[in-house]
Amino acid sequence: MSECICNSCKNLKQQINEDTGESDFVCKFGYPSEQCNECEGGECVITACCNYIEDNEDEVLKTVYCKGCGKEMKQVYEDGSDGEVYCVNCYLESKEKE
């Protein structure tokens, strides 16, 4: 048995279900094959994926600043969208005001 290639891919992101609060890991490109859809992570048959990017934890993180309080933070993931960045406290305060 080999380790699933998805486990070391940078495209694998944690996603939280807003209704249940449970989290799961998903790839933004979907499963590389039909076999992956039912995989439990122990019997990976995929040896290559055209969307695979090695998750290198040593890379330099981008510095961003909270729009609310100016707190400096390190951006771990980029989702390709533009917009304001908030720290957790400022984000929660903005949601309470809605």
N, C-alpha and C positions, 0 to 999 in steps of 0.2 A: 504494500500500500504506500502510495506517495501522498505527500501533503497537497491539498488543493492549491492550485496556482493562484486562485483568487485571494488566499490568505495573505499573500505578500504583495498585492497589487495596490497601487496608490488610488485607483479608481473605486476601491471598495470603501464605502462611507457608512457610518452609523446613521440610521434613520429612526426617529421616534414617532410612534403612532399617537397622534394628538388625542384620539378618543380613549385609548386604553392606557397610554403612558408606557407601553412596552417598546423595547428597541430591538432592531434587527439590522444586519449589515446587508447592504444592497450595492450593486454596481450600477453606475449611471448609464451604462451601455446594455444592461441586461445580462442574462446568462450567455456564456460563450457557446453552449450547445444544449440540446434537449436533455442529455444525461445530467447536466448540472442542476436542472430544475428539481430533481428528486435527490440530489446528493446530500449526504449527511457529513461530508467533509473527510471521510475515511477512505474512499475508494475513487479517487480522482482519475479519470481517464484522459483528461485534457493535458497535453504537454505544451501547448502554445495557444495564445489568444492574441488576436490582432490589436486589441485595445490595452494589452498589458503594459503597465509602467511600474517598474520596481519602486517600492516604497522605501526611499532612502531617508532614514530618520536624521541623518547628519546634515541635511540641507539647511541653508540659511532661511530663517523665517522672516516674513515681511512685517515691518512695524506699522501698526495702525493706531489711530487715536479715537476714543469715544467721542461722539458728537455731543453728548450731554454734559460730560464732566471733564473731558480732555485726557482721561486716563490712558497711558500707553499700554498697548497690548500687542502680542505676537499673533499674527494670522497664520493658523495652521493649515486651513483649507481655503482654496479659492473655488468659487462656484461659477465664475464667469459673469456674474451679474454685478451691475454698478448700483451703489446706494450708500446710505449712511451706515456707519458702524457704531454700535452701542455696546457698552459693558453690560453685564447681567443686571446690575441694579438699575441702571438708567432704562434698560429695555423693559423691565418689569414695571417701573414707575410710569412709563409711557402707556403701557397696556392698562394700568389701573385708571388712567384718565379717560380712556375711551369709553 
